[in-house]
Amino acid sequence: MSAHGRDAVAVISDNLTDNMGVPLETSTTVFAIVLAVVFVVWYRRERTLSIHSVDSTSRESFYWLAVLFTFALGTAAGDLVSERMNLGYWLSAVLFALAIAAVGVAHFALGLDAVWSFWIAYILTRPLGASVGDYLSQPTGDGGLGLGTVVTSALFLAVILGLVVFLSVTRKDVTEPEQTARQPV
């Protein structure tokens, strides 16, 4: 298993396995349970998991806890699938991408709730990112391309910056507020 260098949570997840001997199956299961608990408590307290209603300190705290544990879960799950199940980084990335596509189909064609669709897809982006990052950074003898963590991080940064600039210029991610009918005074 490798230290990804992408974020502190990935390093923590990797250190559980590398330095503390925690099996990937255990860390994946524990992070999944903790994330589920965060969602259950968040929903019971706030009655929503929508990111569009993260408008209070409480909701923002739950949101960031969910983000934290999706990163930890994603790193552990990505490594579990690619390394422990011996599928390799590239095939694991393809499988997680297909799972995200299936969520998209379930949402657009089958009517899966938007909030559920978002969170399931969001959670799946974490192991997708871990698998792609490992594929790019790990040595060729370990099934990667051997670009190293610095080049891989620079590539990810360039893609992220490119997307931010694209969305800032085109504003394709901005939804227009619904027009409300004017009520006579």
URWOGI-V420693 format. One line per field, one symbol per residue. burial: + if it has 24 or more other C-alpha atoms within 12 Angstrom, else -. A space follows every 10 residues. Layout:
burial->???
This chain:
burial->++++++--++ +++++++--- --+++-++-+ ++--++-++- -+---+--+- +-------+- -++-++++++ ++++++++++ +++----+++ +++++++--+ --++------ ------++++ ++++++++++ ++++++++-- --++---++- -++------- ---------- ---------- -----
